[in-house]
């Protein structure tokens, strides 16, 4: 009799319910943190109207690449959040440079290239639980050492940053900017292929595999 009654005792019921409440609590906290991330991303897009939707697309596509690579759940979450925030430093770049029509002067491009470091300055004032600082600082580094700001190469660049780097490059080419019209996806893929040494081989293959499933690649 005791063995049958025990699962229905108040103590056992509370013990069963408590983890469920904790899970719901964690879920609410996670949603609130993501809401803050999305608000920060909207600040980036307000700074440059030509990048509207860029952060959202890079986040979605980078997550596809991360899944294709078989990354663990925590890594995928870091990729997703880091992709949303990768350009946050552009909030501190003068708008007249971000939205300048035509070609940038070398000095203006140098200012643009400071946005990874500026992003870390802004990130330091937040309490985001994901380790996105390496993504923000190094998403413009390239596998062959040709990127910036620290000229890292190969495995010196975190895999998460390399994922966002190639997706960011693709989305930038296929989006209209103040200084040029968008290019068609096949042409952007050709450009990535011509600079294949810039991309981690596994990331490049995963990118192609993931993006073959995306309708925007249909010419």
TACOR-V520666 format. One record per backbone hydrogen bond with DSSP energy under -1.0 kcal/mol. NH is the residue of the N-H (numbers start at 0). CO is the residue of the C=O. E is the energy in kcal/mol with one decimal. If there is no record, write none. Layout:
# TACOR-V520666
nh:NH co:CO e:E
nh:NH co:CO e:E
This chain:
# TACOR-V520666
nh:4 co:0 e:-2.4
nh:5 co:1 e:-2.1
nh:7 co:4 e:-1.5
nh:8 co:5 e:-1.7
nh:12 co:8 e:-2.4
nh:13 co:9 e:-2.4
nh:14 co:10 e:-2.0
nh:15 co:11 e:-2.0
nh:16 co:12 e:-2.4
nh:17 co:13 e:-2.3
nh:20 co:16 e:-2.3
nh:21 co:17 e:-2.5
nh:22 co:18 e:-2.7
nh:23 co:19 e:-2.4
nh:24 co:20 e:-2.5
nh:25 co:21 e:-2.8
nh:26 co:22 e:-2.4
nh:27 co:23 e:-2.2
nh:28 co:24 e:-2.2
nh:29 co:25 e:-2.7
nh:30 co:26 e:-2.4
nh:31 co:27 e:-2.2
nh:32 co:28 e:-2.5
nh:33 co:29 e:-2.4
nh:34 co:30 e:-2.1
nh:35 co:31 e:-1.9
nh:36 co:32 e:-2.1
nh:37 co:33 e:-2.6
nh:38 co:34 e:-2.0
nh:39 co:35 e:-2.4
nh:40 co:36 e:-2.3
nh:41 co:37 e:-1.9
nh:42 co:38 e:-1.3
nh:43 co:39 e:-1.3
nh:44 co:40 e:-1.8
nh:45 co:41 e:-1.9
nh:46 co:42 e:-1.6
nh:47 co:43 e:-1.0
nh:50 co:47 e:-2.1
nh:51 co:48 e:-1.2
nh:53 co:50 e:-2.4
nh:56 co:52 e:-2.5
nh:57 co:53 e:-2.8
nh:58 co:54 e:-2.3
nh:59 co:55 e:-2.4
nh:60 co:56 e:-2.9
nh:61 co:57 e:-2.4
nh:62 co:58 e:-1.9
nh:63 co:59 e:-1.5
nh:64 co:60 e:-2.0
nh:65 co:61 e:-2.7
nh:66 co:62 e:-2.4
nh:67 co:63 e:-2.3
nh:68 co:64 e:-2.1
nh:69 co:66 e:-1.2
nh:70 co:65 e:-2.3
nh:75 co:71 e:-2.5
nh:76 co:72 e:-2.4
nh:77 co:73 e:-2.0
nh:78 co:74 e:-2.5
nh:79 co:75 e:-2.5
nh:80 co:76 e:-2.5
nh:81 co:77 e:-2.8
nh:82 co:78 e:-2.3
nh:83 co:79 e:-1.6
nh:84 co:80 e:-1.6
nh:87 co:84 e:-2.0
nh:89 co:86 e:-2.3
nh:90 co:87 e:-1.8
nh:91 co:88 e:-1.6
nh:92 co:89 e:-1.4
nh:96 co:93 e:-1.3
nh:97 co:93 e:-1.9
nh:98 co:94 e:-2.6
nh:108 co:104 e:-2.6
nh:109 co:105 e:-1.9
nh:110 co:106 e:-1.3
nh:111 co:107 e:-2.1
nh:112 co:108 e:-2.2
nh:113 co:110 e:-1.6
nh:114 co:111 e:-1.9
nh:117 co:113 e:-2.4
nh:118 co:114 e:-2.1
nh:119 co:115 e:-1.4
nh:120 co:116 e:-1.4
nh:121 co:117 e:-1.9
nh:122 co:118 e:-2.6
nh:123 co:119 e:-1.8
nh:124 co:121 e:-1.6
nh:125 co:122 e:-2.1
nh:131 co:129 e:-1.9
nh:135 co:131 e:-2.4
nh:136 co:132 e:-2.5
nh:137 co:133 e:-2.3
nh:138 co:134 e:-1.2
nh:140 co:137 e:-1.6
nh:142 co:197 e:-3.1
nh:144 co:141 e:-2.4
nh:147 co:139 e:-1.2
nh:153 co:142 e:-2.1
nh:155 co:152 e:-2.1
nh:156 co:153 e:-1.6
nh:161 co:157 e:-1.9
nh:162 co:158 e:-2.2
nh:163 co:159 e:-1.9
nh:164 co:160 e:-2.1
nh:165 co:161 e:-1.7
nh:166 co:162 e:-1.9
nh:167 co:163 e:-2.8
nh:168 co:164 e:-1.9
nh:169 co:165 e:-2.1
nh:170 co:166 e:-2.7
nh:171 co:167 e:-2.4
nh:172 co:168 e:-1.9
nh:173 co:169 e:-1.9
nh:176 co:179 e:-2.6
nh:182 co:172 e:-2.3
nh:187 co:183 e:-2.0
nh:188 co:184 e:-2.6
nh:189 co:185 e:-2.0
nh:190 co:186 e:-2.0
nh:191 co:187 e:-2.1
nh:192 co:188 e:-2.3
nh:193 co:189 e:-2.2
nh:194 co:190 e:-1.1
nh:195 co:192 e:-1.5
nh:197 co:194 e:-2.7
nh:198 co:195 e:-1.7
nh:203 co:199 e:-2.9
nh:204 co:200 e:-2.2
nh:205 co:201 e:-2.3
nh:206 co:202 e:-2.6
nh:207 co:203 e:-2.2
nh:208 co:204 e:-2.4
nh:209 co:205 e:-2.8
nh:210 co:206 e:-2.5
nh:211 co:207 e:-1.3
nh:212 co:209 e:-1.1
nh:213 co:210 e:-1.1
nh:216 co:213 e:-1.8
nh:217 co:214 e:-1.9
